[in-house]
Amino acid sequence: MSDKIRVAVGGQGRSGYNIHSKRLMQDTDRFTIASVADQLPERREDAEVELKAEKVYSDWRPMLEEGGFDLFVNSLPSPLHVDASIAALNAGYHVICEKPNARTVADFDRITEAADKNNRLFFPFQNNRLQPFFDKIQEVLASGVLGDIVHIRSAWSGFRRRWDWQTRQDLWGGSLLNTGPHAVDQALCLFGWENTPEVFCRMDCRNPFEGDAENHITMTLWDPERKAPQIDIDISSLYTYSDPFTYNISGTNGGLIGGARELKWKYFDPDTAPKHDMWLWSIDRKYPREELKYTEESWTLDEVRTEGAVGYTLESMPSGPERFYNNVYDVLINGAERLIKPEQTRKQIAVMEEAHRQNPLPKKPQSLDFKL
């Protein structure tokens, strides 16, 4: 491989075009779009004209067979993520795969086994873990100013009626496989990768049209030993009055609220806070009260860094894909360590697989067939 990585992109839908191809076009000193595959002729034309792709294909399979590239970006429809990733690894290419990488741990293991067998690298794509606001949240929590983190509320909800493939179980639709990889990945970061959570989940399908996949989820990650915080995740398209904060974090010395553009947190110093003796009975027929001296801080994302943001339930800033592709380049060219480790994504998939196991939903016959 030369210092310029040749890339093939499978799929030019929302993420394949808006996230991956556009990011690659902004870094032509290090990446070249060698080929693109998409079923729709107008998208192939865009790939030739806008992306300056050297070759275009109506199917990803002949693209893998003909080769001429180093790295395959798997942004194909979700049901093809497992098979196309394995096929690309077996053909000798490194692979970036959009979420969801797989529905089951067993299938994810097949992907990583193919990577190991062929001495290739597999990169799960997790752009939202690399967002500036999430870096700041982790920084604040690591500083210890909030004390022991007891509870985290993670809200990814709004009101949205849908009638596309994301509402169909047979096409790997549903809120958990669509938004869940972002929410669960961040939750596991905050839970601690050294910890394995117990999972409680309830899902429901309340799509107004013929979709049969879930559009309402409440999930709790918890630690029986209470070494990790309890994390409650809401992912729903039925919240008319949605939570204004993606995160609400509660610690023993303070708390944090906010989302992609702004965070606020406040805390007190337990060493300088008043000390109290235990009451056996109320005094003056009142509960105890005190005035704590809080320190309040805030963080705001520079507006310049918001241009090109994508996403629905959470704004995804362009710095996420930028950092991801910077790391991919550094790994492949300079032997750096992967920011998003496959073993971490494996744990994410295990959580989502358990959530699906707890919530089998009836499947409906579909009026439209889709050829993959």
FENHUNOR-V425502 format. One record per helix or strand of 2 or more residues. SS is the DSSP state (alpha for helix, beta for strand). FROM is the first residue (numbers start at 1). LEN is the number of residues. If there is no record, write none. Layout:
SS&FROM&LEN ; SS&FROM&LEN
//
This chain:
beta&5&6 ; alpha&14&12 ; beta&31&7 ; alpha&41&9 ; beta&55&3 ; alpha&60&7 ; beta&71&4 ; alpha&78&13 ; beta&94&4 ; alpha&105&13 ; beta&122&3 ; alpha&127&4 ; alpha&132&12 ; beta&149&7 ; alpha&165&3 ; alpha&169&3 ; alpha&175&4 ; alpha&180&12 ; beta&198&7 ; beta&216&7 ; beta&230&7 ; beta&247&5 ; beta&254&5 ; beta&262&6 ; beta&295&6 ; alpha&303&4 ; alpha&319&16 ; alpha&342&17
//
